[in-house]
Amino acid sequence: MEHFLELFITVILKVALPLIECTIKVIKCRLKIIEAKKKSAASTPKKHQRSSVRRHRKR
């Protein structure tokens, strides 16, 4: 039983924790991308947005 517990803890420390850290990094990166998109959408002029809508309607 002790061997199983040691093995279980080792697996958690070597596999699960790095996966959790990686997942957190991915989430942070996605949040940065979303923030950048919001900033760029807020800073673009309205004419540009309208022209893209017109082009889409022509198709």
Backbone torsions as a table, in degrees:
resi	resn	phi	psi	omega
1	MET	NA	-39.8	179.5
2	GLU	-64.6	-39.0	179.5
3	HIS	-62.9	-41.9	178.8
4	PHE	-62.3	-41.7	179.9
5	LEU	-64.6	-43.2	177.4
6	GLU	-62.1	-43.6	178.9
7	LEU	-62.8	-42.9	180.0
8	PHE	-61.5	-45.6	179.2
9	ILE	-64.6	-40.7	178.4
10	THR	-61.9	-44.2	179.2
11	VAL	-62.5	-43.2	179.5
12	ILE	-61.9	-46.1	-177.0
13	LEU	-68.1	-37.5	-174.5
14	LYS	-90.1	-23.8	-175.5
15	VAL	-113.2	-53.6	-172.1
16	ALA	-69.0	-44.0	-177.5
17	LEU	-63.1	-45.6	175.9
18	PRO	-61.3	-35.5	177.5
19	LEU	-65.1	-40.9	178.4
20	ILE	-64.8	-43.5	178.6
21	GLU	-61.5	-42.3	179.0
22	CYS	-63.5	-42.2	179.1
23	THR	-62.2	-41.2	178.3
24	ILE	-63.1	-42.1	178.3
25	LYS	-62.5	-41.3	179.2
26	VAL	-63.5	-42.8	179.7
27	ILE	-63.2	-43.2	178.3
28	LYS	-61.7	-41.6	179.5
29	CYS	-63.5	-43.3	179.0
30	ARG	-64.0	-38.1	177.7
31	LEU	-64.6	-39.0	177.0
32	LYS	-63.4	-41.0	179.1
33	ILE	-63.7	-43.2	179.4
34	ILE	-62.6	-42.8	178.8
35	GLU	-63.2	-41.2	179.4
36	ALA	-64.2	-39.8	178.0
37	LYS	-64.7	-40.2	179.3
38	LYS	-64.4	-42.6	179.7
39	LYS	-64.6	-42.9	-179.0
40	SER	-69.2	-34.4	178.0
41	ALA	-69.0	-35.3	179.8
42	ALA	-73.7	-29.6	-176.6
43	SER	-90.0	-14.1	179.9
44	THR	-75.8	142.5	178.8
45	PRO	-68.7	154.8	-177.5
46	LYS	-67.3	-30.4	179.9
47	LYS	-59.4	-41.3	-179.7
48	HIS	-63.1	-41.2	179.9
49	GLN	-66.3	-39.3	179.5
50	ARG	-66.3	-40.5	-178.7
51	SER	-64.5	-35.5	178.5
52	SER	-67.9	-32.6	177.4
53	VAL	-68.6	-41.5	179.3
54	ARG	-62.2	-43.3	179.4
55	ARG	-62.0	-37.7	-179.8
56	HIS	-66.9	-37.8	-179.2
57	ARG	-68.8	-32.0	-178.6
58	LYS	-65.2	-29.4	-178.4
59	ARG	-67.9	NA	NA
